[in-house]
Amino acid sequence: MEGLFFNANTGFLEGIVRGYKAGILTPSQYANLAQCETLEDFRTQLSATDYGNFLANEPLPISTSTIADKATEILVEQFKYLRRNAVEPLRKFLDYITYGYMIDNVILLITGTLHERDTHELVKRCHPLGVFDSMPVLCVASNVEELFHSVLIETPIAPYFRDCLTASDLDDLNIEIIRNTLYKAYLEDFYEFTTSLGSPTSDVMHRILAFEADRRTINITINSFGTELSKESRAKLFPTIGRLFPEGNNQLAKADDIDQVRQICENISEYRSFFSDAPSAHSGGSNGDGFGAMAAQLEDRFFSTEVHLNKQAFLQQFQHGVFYSYLKLKEQEIRNLTWIAECIAQDAKDRIQDFIPIF
Amino acid sequence: MGYYSSYYSYGLPTFLIIVIALYILFTGSGEAFNVGRFLEETSPYAWAGTGIGLCIGLSVMGAGWGIMVTGSSILGGGVRTPRITTKNLISIIFCEVVAIYGVIIGIVYSAKIQPVPEHLLYTPHNYFTGFALFWGGLTVGLCNLLCGVAVGITGSTAALADAADPNLFVKILVVEVFGSIMGLFGLIVGLLMVSAADDFSAAAGVAQAVASPYVL
């Protein structure tokens, strides 16, 4: 049934986003980039791809952060084009995608105000997709109390603050807890919204969001080992939409070390390989700290699974998941480009192949 | 109200129909609901006209729907890959053909409609022609509606697949051709259904029409 009505509102933009996806770098282009000796070669190689001459006006020497910023600018321009031309329900879907970035920006501003930094400086460091109209209002706030109250009224993410208590809770340790509480509320809200859009959007997005929830659950668990975060507080941060909900979440809330986490994740076949000891191509050789190597390996495996799920979203037509997946794949590509550029700049060619390939 | 809206949409009309039917029954005019009388008294022109209207109307709806689905995908995909725009017009043509089938049948059917005075109209042959035109038109209209929609959805996929990889276009085109054959089937059956029907003609050798005994 979705084939009958989807194209009336969203057919053109779906064609556009699939065109964008065709511009994602292929393995042969990655091979060319990896063989560059300097960043100028890198820039020349990139000009032959869909990126074009985006670095043409940069003065030499180019820095890797400039490359990342300019590439993100291109992505933001594409996203804004889609958002400008969208009608319901795509417009709301794209807005939901931006709420995640808004949460990060708001937390950045709160942290900055807490440390008495100049908020105007921080605005430049905010992610452009998470900018909302009332951001200047947040910058005017001089202390945390004011900031908190203006956030509660002005931002589209105000409903997510319901579970966070008061401004007096805002101090350094709690900032991370607040960020995770906000993100949990956001993920659950997004999940419910995609359910209301019906199949096949809900099928595709449920899979992706469930993995995102599980990833955050596992990360929160592992990061809370050795801190003074109590188990009850830890349990309150787990989103309820993942495949680990409810039993996995309960067990992870009580876990004390990483072996228990591995056992709990074995219940789900796709997650079993995350903790296996077999060294993947990505694990660094000279890393003495076993835990650090395991964490890096886990992060890489999370990224590969995320890329895999996002690629699968493109196999179905007439659904909104392609817009979300394109954004995430492009972000992964920008991370890859930054990695390659860093390896070139620091002359560490042996690790240059450690990025996550997309196609 | 959200969960109960289906109760309302199915329950209320059913309830109303039952109430009206029982009212008619219990007030002694149950004989007013007379299917046979309805079929005998309705003019064959009404049946024929409705049939032709449904034929062309539903065919055009199917063609238009298909073109909408395909066209938006061709436009979207053509932004980055302009080469697909010319080749994918063939999907639009397949959708359009469905409307042409509807027009052909409309023309063939309307040739059978001739003026006949009312007292000479109700002959067995004219009844047959009227019914045949109605059901033939409905058949062709529904076939073309579904065919147009099917070709449209497949054409949209063909356009986007072609934009990604040019080798896929011909393969998906084969699927479209099979979909478009359905419209042809509708056309053939529609023609067969009215092949035995004569034009509307005046009753021969009858001085006066025989009134149905049930007409008051």
Interface residues (C-beta under 8 A of the other chain):
Chain A: G3 L4 N7 A8 G11 F12 L13 E14 G15 I16 R18 G19 Y20 A22 G23 Q317
Chain B: W65 M68 V69 G71 S72 S73 I74 L75 G76 G77 G78 V79 R80 T81 V149 I153 S156 T157 A159 L160 A163 A164
